[in-house]
Amino acid sequence: MTSAIRTQVGIIGGGPSGLLLSQLLHLRGIDNVVLEKHAREYVLGRIRAGVLEHGFAELMREAQAGERMDREGQIHEGFFIAHEGGQERIDLHALTGGKTVMVYGQTELTRDLYEARDRLGGKVIHNAEGVQLHEIDSAHPSLTYRQGSETRRIDCDFIVGCDGFHGVSRQSIPKEKIQTFEKIFPFGWLGVLSRTPPVSSELIYANHERGFALCSLRSSALSRYYIQVPLSDTVEEWSDERFFDELKHRLPAEVASSMVTGPSIEKSIAPLRSFVVEPMRYGNLFLAGDAAHIVPPTGARGLNTAGSDIYYLYHALVDHYSSGDDRGLESYSSRALGRVWKGQRFSWWMTKLLHRFPDDSPYDRRLQQTDLAYLFSSQRALASLAENYVGLPF
Ligand SMILES: Cc1cc2nc3c(=O)[nH]c(=O)nc-3n(C[C@H](O)[C@H](O)[C@H](O)COP(=O)(O)OP(=O)(O)OC[C@H]3O[C@@H](n4cnc5c(N)ncnc54)[C@H](O)[C@@H]3O)c2cc1C
């Protein structure tokens, strides 16, 4: 049996992109429904991004979901790059004329967005199974999904695919209508979350002959550490002791000696991949966030680029409903992709600068050393890194 409801915008995916768009549209009087495949606890169990650029933080505030972020998030004015046994600071604040980033975990941010949706009585449907998109190239697209034994239908004006890399939205576009660009990296990041004070109050990205390492954090009591590992490694092969031994090897001695270690409360391996689909629109289906593009986490662009998609789409939909102006919808894909590719370029550059690639020749290694030497010898090169890291303008 099929029951049907009508809304203006049907959103697939209750991750940060879908929830943020849903909340922003609701506040502007645009009716929408979010379909999320998993239970809320499952979505909130995923440990992912942690560095928010200024524009993303502003969107959270506009969505009336930024209060806890502003209270508990940490403003970072710089970070370190460790190499050749020492470390050098990138002064984001000075290099960008006062810009900074906010360190606040994606898990917390997603929780805040769910709570904001609850406060407004937002429609977020969890455990929506078998979501399918219908007539996306028509003026009357619809969605169907199963809940228990019942199949339900949502009729809408627009569908927004915010369902991540493995979602159904992108796969619903005929293959000949899109082009995909992809690069798979020959290593992954082994990440550990531990309830210990972070070794540094600012992030440390380390280039070391044994591989990349990153000291990050979620709060003053919660550390997030990563090391580059071969794709063939499994989490089971990495006891906490082995992980921290390897991490310390890859850090300057004075950093390693001051590190407080403790049992991991989460440990996972994330493969590194770059991916973009063009265009980000087909008919009345718009793709946003990881559904359309992903980057390796070096450079912290993933969630932030999802944020810029939402910014463009939100304003385009507001213009459509408030004044019938469709220029934003027409230009959404090209505007979003312009910024997406800059994020891809920066993430690729940071990844290449800081990792050991298995097939690197001595020549490649010298180039990498020269890239680092040039970076720290040129204020202009540092300023370019800084302006990308804090986020290019929307
Ligand atoms: C392991 C990992 C670590 C990461 N670390 C970082 C980092 O350190 N820094 C950084 O900037 N970025 C990082 N990222 C990237 C960042 O987390 C993503 O860019 C961000 O989550 C994108 O948000 P999204 O809402 O577009 O997609 P997602 O967060 O993937 O959300 C998509 C949602 O859609 C739902 N969904 C999927 N399929 C369906 C369907 N068929 N029907 C209904 N719902 C569906 C999913 O359950 C999910 O809740 C990481 C990503 C991963 C996977």
The ligand as an SDF file (V2000), in Angstrom:
LIG
                    3D

 53 58  0  0  0  0  0  0  0  0999 V2000
   35.9560    8.1820    7.5790 C   0  0  0  0  0  0  0  0  0  0  0  0
   35.8430    9.6160    7.1460 C   0  0  0  0  0  0  0  0  0  0  0  0
   36.6570   10.6040    7.7410 C   0  0  0  0  0  0  0  0  0  0  0  0
   36.5550   11.9430    7.3410 C   0  0  0  0  0  0  0  0  0  0  0  0
   37.3560   12.8850    7.9260 N   0  0  0  0  0  0  0  0  0  0  0  0
   37.2520   14.1720    7.5090 C   0  0  0  0  0  0  0  0  0  0  0  0
   38.0610   15.1860    8.0460 C   0  0  0  0  0  0  0  0  0  0  0  0
   38.8900   14.9340    8.9180 O   0  0  0  0  0  0  0  0  0  0  0  0
   37.9130   16.4670    7.5800 N   0  0  0  0  0  0  0  0  0  0  0  0
   36.9850   16.7920    6.6060 C   0  0  0  0  0  0  0  0  0  0  0  0
   36.8420   17.9510    6.2330 O   0  0  0  0  0  0  0  0  0  0  0  0
   36.2060   15.8580    6.0960 N   0  0  0  0  0  0  0  0  0  0  0  0
   36.3190   14.5730    6.5230 C   0  0  0  0  0  0  0  0  0  0  0  0
   35.5280   13.6400    5.9900 N   0  0  0  0  0  0  0  0  0  0  0  0
   34.5670   14.0950    5.0120 C   0  0  0  0  0  0  0  0  0  0  0  0
   33.3150   14.6470    5.6980 C   0  0  0  0  0  0  0  0  0  0  0  0
   32.9680   13.8400    6.7840 O   0  0  0  0  0  0  0  0  0  0  0  0
   32.2270   14.6870    4.6500 C   0  0  0  0  0  0  0  0  0  0  0  0
   32.6230   15.5970    3.6550 O   0  0  0  0  0  0  0  0  0  0  0  0
   30.8570   15.0730    5.2130 C   0  0  0  0  0  0  0  0  0  0  0  0
   30.3640   14.0510    6.0360 O   0  0  0  0  0  0  0  0  0  0  0  0
   29.8880   15.3300    4.0650 C   0  0  0  0  0  0  0  0  0  0  0  0
   28.5950   15.4380    4.5540 O   0  0  0  0  0  0  0  0  0  0  0  0
   27.3480   14.9310    3.7090 P   0  0  0  0  0  0  0  0  0  0  0  0
   26.1630   15.2540    4.5420 O   0  0  0  0  0  0  0  0  0  0  0  0
   27.4490   15.4750    2.3370 O   0  0  0  0  0  0  0  0  0  0  0  0
   27.5310   13.3600    3.5650 O   0  0  0  0  0  0  0  0  0  0  0  0
   27.4600   12.2340    4.7080 P   0  0  0  0  0  0  0  0  0  0  0  0
   28.0030   12.7430    5.9920 O   0  0  0  0  0  0  0  0  0  0  0  0
   28.0640   11.0250    4.1050 O   0  0  0  0  0  0  0  0  0  0  0  0
   25.9110   12.0120    4.9200 O   0  0  0  0  0  0  0  0  0  0  0  0
   25.1170   11.3240    3.9830 C   0  0  0  0  0  0  0  0  0  0  0  0
   23.8930   10.7610    4.6940 C   0  0  0  0  0  0  0  0  0  0  0  0
   23.0600   10.1440    3.7270 O   0  0  0  0  0  0  0  0  0  0  0  0
   22.5990    8.9020    4.2260 C   0  0  0  0  0  0  0  0  0  0  0  0
   22.2950    8.0300    3.0970 N   0  0  0  0  0  0  0  0  0  0  0  0
   23.1430    7.3590    2.2980 C   0  0  0  0  0  0  0  0  0  0  0  0
   22.4890    6.6650    1.3700 N   0  0  0  0  0  0  0  0  0  0  0  0
   21.1720    6.9040    1.5670 C   0  0  0  0  0  0  0  0  0  0  0  0
   19.9930    6.4820    0.9300 C   0  0  0  0  0  0  0  0  0  0  0  0
   20.0460    5.6220   -0.1000 N   0  0  0  0  0  0  0  0  0  0  0  0
   18.8000    6.9010    1.3950 N   0  0  0  0  0  0  0  0  0  0  0  0
   18.7410    7.7710    2.4540 C   0  0  0  0  0  0  0  0  0  0  0  0
   19.8460    8.2070    3.1070 N   0  0  0  0  0  0  0  0  0  0  0  0
   21.0430    7.7890    2.6660 C   0  0  0  0  0  0  0  0  0  0  0  0
   23.7520    8.3930    5.0870 C   0  0  0  0  0  0  0  0  0  0  0  0
   23.3350    7.4570    6.0590 O   0  0  0  0  0  0  0  0  0  0  0  0
   24.2720    9.6890    5.6990 C   0  0  0  0  0  0  0  0  0  0  0  0
   23.6620    9.9720    6.9400 O   0  0  0  0  0  0  0  0  0  0  0  0
   35.6210   12.2950    6.3530 C   0  0  0  0  0  0  0  0  0  0  0  0
   34.8150   11.3180    5.7620 C   0  0  0  0  0  0  0  0  0  0  0  0
   34.9180    9.9940    6.1330 C   0  0  0  0  0  0  0  0  0  0  0  0
   34.0470    8.9440    5.4690 C   0  0  0  0  0  0  0  0  0  0  0  0
  1  2  1  0
  2  3  1  0
  2 52  2  0
  3  4  2  0
  4  5  1  0
  4 50  1  0
  5  6  2  0
  6  7  1  0
  6 13  1  0
  7  8  2  0
  7  9  1  0
  9 10  1  0
 10 11  2  0
 10 12  1  0
 12 13  2  0
 13 14  1  0
 14 15  1  0
 14 50  1  0
 15 16  1  0
 16 17  1  0
 16 18  1  0
 18 19  1  0
 18 20  1  0
 20 21  1  0
 20 22  1  0
 22 23  1  0
 23 24  1  0
 24 25  2  0
 24 26  1  0
 24 27  1  0
 27 28  1  0
 28 29  2  0
 28 30  1  0
 28 31  1  0
 31 32  1  0
 32 33  1  0
 33 34  1  0
 33 48  1  0
 34 35  1  0
 35 36  1  0
 35 46  1  0
 36 37  1  0
 36 45  1  0
 37 38  2  0
 38 39  1  0
 39 40  1  0
 39 45  2  0
 40 41  1  0
 40 42  2  0
 42 43  1  0
 43 44  2  0
 44 45  1  0
 46 47  1  0
 46 48  1  0
 48 49  1  0
 50 51  2  0
 51 52  1  0
 52 53  1  0
M  END
$$$$
